[in-house]
Amino acid sequence: MRTFEFFAVKDSHDAVAVLAKHSVSSKVRVIAGGTDLLAELKFSPQSPNVVVDISRAEDLKSITLTDDGLSIGAVVTHSQIMQSPIIREMFPALANAAHVIGAVQTRNLGTLGGNLVTAVPSMDGGPTLMALEAIISIAGPDGRRQVPLNEFFVGPRKTVLKADELLAEIIIPRRNLGKPTHFLKFGLRKGQALALVNAAASFWVDWEKHTFVAPRIALGAVAPKVIRALQAEAYLEGREITPEAMAEAGRIAIGDAKPISDFRASAGYRRNLVGVLTKRALEGAYALAQAKR
Ligand SMILES: Cc1cc2nc3c(=O)[nH]c(=O)nc-3n(C[C@H](O)[C@H](O)[C@H](O)COP(=O)(O)OP(=O)(O)OC[C@H]3O[C@@H](n4cnc5c(N)ncnc54)[C@H](O)[C@@H]3O)c2cc1C
C-alpha cells in the first residue's frame, strides 16, 4: 500500500473544504465504509495520495422525512437501512436490497452512498432507488446540486461527481413515499455473490380501473450502468393489471437490456433472467399494493 495523507472530517462542510484544498494538486479520494476502496488502496497502482474519511460526518448519517421526501444520508450503512423503521414501513424493497449485499460485516461498514458511487452495474443499492426516481444531492465548493439517480451514473465505475464533490444525500421524492416497490436479486449463490441480474419494480394502482399508474422498472448488471426499462414501463402505463401484462412487460424489458457474457453468465441467460425477474418484481409490488390497500 502506498502512503497517503488522511483526513477524518466531522461533517460534509469539512469534507468539501478538504476536497477543495487537495483536489487541484493531488489525487484525492473519499472513504466511507472502505469495503470497496480499501482493496483499491492496497492493490491499485493509481491509489490516491489524500484520503478523506467521511464515516464520522454527523450530517450524513440520518434517515429523515423532510419536505422534499425521504432523505437518506450518504454514510447510512446497509445494516442501518435494514433496521430503519421508516424504511421498513415505507420501502421494504430498500431493506431487502440492503439485506442481500455481501455479508454482515460488509453491511455493517458499507454505506449506501459508497454503493452508488462505485457505479458498478451489478450494485444492489441502485435499482430500487432508480425505480423510486431518487435524487442525488451532491455537495461541492459552490454548495449543493441535485441530479436524478438515472443521470448520476455515466458508465461502469463512473458518475457525474467531480473530484471536489461529495455524494451527500439520497432523496426519495415525496410523490413516491410509500409507493409499492419490489426488489429481486439473482446471483450464483444466496449470499456473498454479485448479481447476475437484479431488478426493481414500482407502481401505484388505480383501484377503480385496476390499472398501472406510473410504473417504473430498473435493472442492474445488464448494461454498463443500472438502467430503467423504459419500453416495458411505457407498455404498462394505464394498462389493466393482469398476470399476462406483467409477463409481457418482462418480455419487453429484455429488449431494454444490453447484457454481456462473462465468466458468471452468458448474455442469453441474463436476458432470460430479465424477463423472469421483471415479471416477479411486478408481482411483488402488486402484492404489496394489495396488502397496503
Ligand atoms: C466481500 C464483499 C462483498 C460485497 N458484496 C456486495 C453485494 O452483494 N452487492 C453490492 O452492491 N455490493 C457489494 N460489495 C461492494 C461494497 O461493499 C458496497 O458497494 C458498499 O456499499 C460500498 O460502500 P462503502 O461505504 O464501503 O464505500 P467505500 O469503499 O468507502 O467507497 C467506495 C467508492 O465510493 C467513493 N465514495 C464513498 N462514499 C462517497 C461519498 N459519499 N461521496 C463521494 N464518493 C464516495 C470512494 O471514494 C470509493 O471510490 C461487496 C464488497 C465486499 C468487500
The ligand as an SDF file (V2000), in Angstrom:
LIG
                    3D

 53 58  0  0  0  0  0  0  0  0999 V2000
  -16.9180   -9.0910    0.4350 C   0  0  0  0  0  0  0  0  0  0  0  0
  -17.7210   -8.0280   -0.2760 C   0  0  0  0  0  0  0  0  0  0  0  0
  -18.9740   -8.3260   -0.7430 C   0  0  0  0  0  0  0  0  0  0  0  0
  -19.7140   -7.3510   -1.4230 C   0  0  0  0  0  0  0  0  0  0  0  0
  -20.9710   -7.6750   -1.8460 N   0  0  0  0  0  0  0  0  0  0  0  0
  -21.7210   -6.7580   -2.4770 C   0  0  0  0  0  0  0  0  0  0  0  0
  -23.0220   -7.0790   -2.9330 C   0  0  0  0  0  0  0  0  0  0  0  0
  -23.5180   -8.1970   -2.7700 O   0  0  0  0  0  0  0  0  0  0  0  0
  -23.7540   -6.1020   -3.5430 N   0  0  0  0  0  0  0  0  0  0  0  0
  -23.2480   -4.8500   -3.7480 C   0  0  0  0  0  0  0  0  0  0  0  0
  -23.9450   -3.9940   -4.3060 O   0  0  0  0  0  0  0  0  0  0  0  0
  -22.0030   -4.5010   -3.3260 N   0  0  0  0  0  0  0  0  0  0  0  0
  -21.2290   -5.4230   -2.7030 C   0  0  0  0  0  0  0  0  0  0  0  0
  -19.9630   -5.0990   -2.2760 N   0  0  0  0  0  0  0  0  0  0  0  0
  -19.4100   -3.7800   -2.6040 C   0  0  0  0  0  0  0  0  0  0  0  0
  -19.4100   -2.7450   -1.4410 C   0  0  0  0  0  0  0  0  0  0  0  0
  -19.3660   -3.3450   -0.2120 O   0  0  0  0  0  0  0  0  0  0  0  0
  -20.6210   -1.8360   -1.4720 C   0  0  0  0  0  0  0  0  0  0  0  0
  -20.7020   -1.2010   -2.7260 O   0  0  0  0  0  0  0  0  0  0  0  0
  -20.5660   -0.7850   -0.3620 C   0  0  0  0  0  0  0  0  0  0  0  0
  -21.8510   -0.2460   -0.2080 O   0  0  0  0  0  0  0  0  0  0  0  0
  -19.5670    0.3220   -0.6290 C   0  0  0  0  0  0  0  0  0  0  0  0
  -19.7330    1.2990    0.3860 O   0  0  0  0  0  0  0  0  0  0  0  0
  -18.5160    1.8170    1.2650 P   0  0  0  0  0  0  0  0  0  0  0  0
  -19.0680    2.8190    2.1980 O   0  0  0  0  0  0  0  0  0  0  0  0
  -17.7750    0.6960    1.8710 O   0  0  0  0  0  0  0  0  0  0  0  0
  -17.6600    2.5120    0.1350 O   0  0  0  0  0  0  0  0  0  0  0  0
  -16.0600    2.8800    0.0910 P   0  0  0  0  0  0  0  0  0  0  0  0
  -15.3260    1.6070   -0.0730 O   0  0  0  0  0  0  0  0  0  0  0  0
  -15.7580    3.6900    1.3020 O   0  0  0  0  0  0  0  0  0  0  0  0
  -16.0530    3.7510   -1.1790 O   0  0  0  0  0  0  0  0  0  0  0  0
  -16.3880    3.2120   -2.4370 C   0  0  0  0  0  0  0  0  0  0  0  0
  -16.1750    4.2890   -3.5180 C   0  0  0  0  0  0  0  0  0  0  0  0
  -17.0820    5.3580   -3.3450 O   0  0  0  0  0  0  0  0  0  0  0  0
  -16.3960    6.5740   -3.0300 C   0  0  0  0  0  0  0  0  0  0  0  0
  -17.2510    7.1910   -2.0290 N   0  0  0  0  0  0  0  0  0  0  0  0
  -17.8110    6.5790   -0.9460 C   0  0  0  0  0  0  0  0  0  0  0  0
  -18.6950    7.3820   -0.3730 N   0  0  0  0  0  0  0  0  0  0  0  0
  -18.7030    8.5390   -1.0780 C   0  0  0  0  0  0  0  0  0  0  0  0
  -19.4430    9.7470   -0.9650 C   0  0  0  0  0  0  0  0  0  0  0  0
  -20.3770    9.9230   -0.0430 N   0  0  0  0  0  0  0  0  0  0  0  0
  -19.1860   10.7360   -1.8620 N   0  0  0  0  0  0  0  0  0  0  0  0
  -18.2390   10.5600   -2.8390 C   0  0  0  0  0  0  0  0  0  0  0  0
  -17.5450    9.4180   -3.0000 N   0  0  0  0  0  0  0  0  0  0  0  0
  -17.7700    8.4200   -2.1250 C   0  0  0  0  0  0  0  0  0  0  0  0
  -14.9950    6.1750   -2.6300 C   0  0  0  0  0  0  0  0  0  0  0  0
  -14.0560    7.1590   -2.9540 O   0  0  0  0  0  0  0  0  0  0  0  0
  -14.7870    4.9230   -3.4710 C   0  0  0  0  0  0  0  0  0  0  0  0
  -14.4630    5.2810   -4.7830 O   0  0  0  0  0  0  0  0  0  0  0  0
  -19.1900   -6.0610   -1.6080 C   0  0  0  0  0  0  0  0  0  0  0  0
  -17.9120   -5.7730   -1.1190 C   0  0  0  0  0  0  0  0  0  0  0  0
  -17.1680   -6.7340   -0.4760 C   0  0  0  0  0  0  0  0  0  0  0  0
  -15.8160   -6.3830    0.0380 C   0  0  0  0  0  0  0  0  0  0  0  0
  1  2  1  0
  2  3  1  0
  2 52  2  0
  3  4  2  0
  4  5  1  0
  4 50  1  0
  5  6  2  0
  6  7  1  0
  6 13  1  0
  7  8  2  0
  7  9  1  0
  9 10  1  0
 10 11  2  0
 10 12  1  0
 12 13  2  0
 13 14  1  0
 14 15  1  0
 14 50  1  0
 15 16  1  0
 16 17  1  0
 16 18  1  0
 18 19  1  0
 18 20  1  0
 20 21  1  0
 20 22  1  0
 22 23  1  0
 23 24  1  0
 24 25  2  0
 24 26  1  0
 24 27  1  0
 27 28  1  0
 28 29  2  0
 28 30  1  0
 28 31  1  0
 31 32  1  0
 32 33  1  0
 33 34  1  0
 33 48  1  0
 34 35  1  0
 35 36  1  0
 35 46  1  0
 36 37  1  0
 36 45  1  0
 37 38  2  0
 38 39  1  0
 39 40  1  0
 39 45  2  0
 40 41  1  0
 40 42  2  0
 42 43  1  0
 43 44  2  0
 44 45  1  0
 46 47  1  0
 46 48  1  0
 48 49  1  0
 50 51  2  0
 51 52  1  0
 52 53  1  0
M  END
$$$$
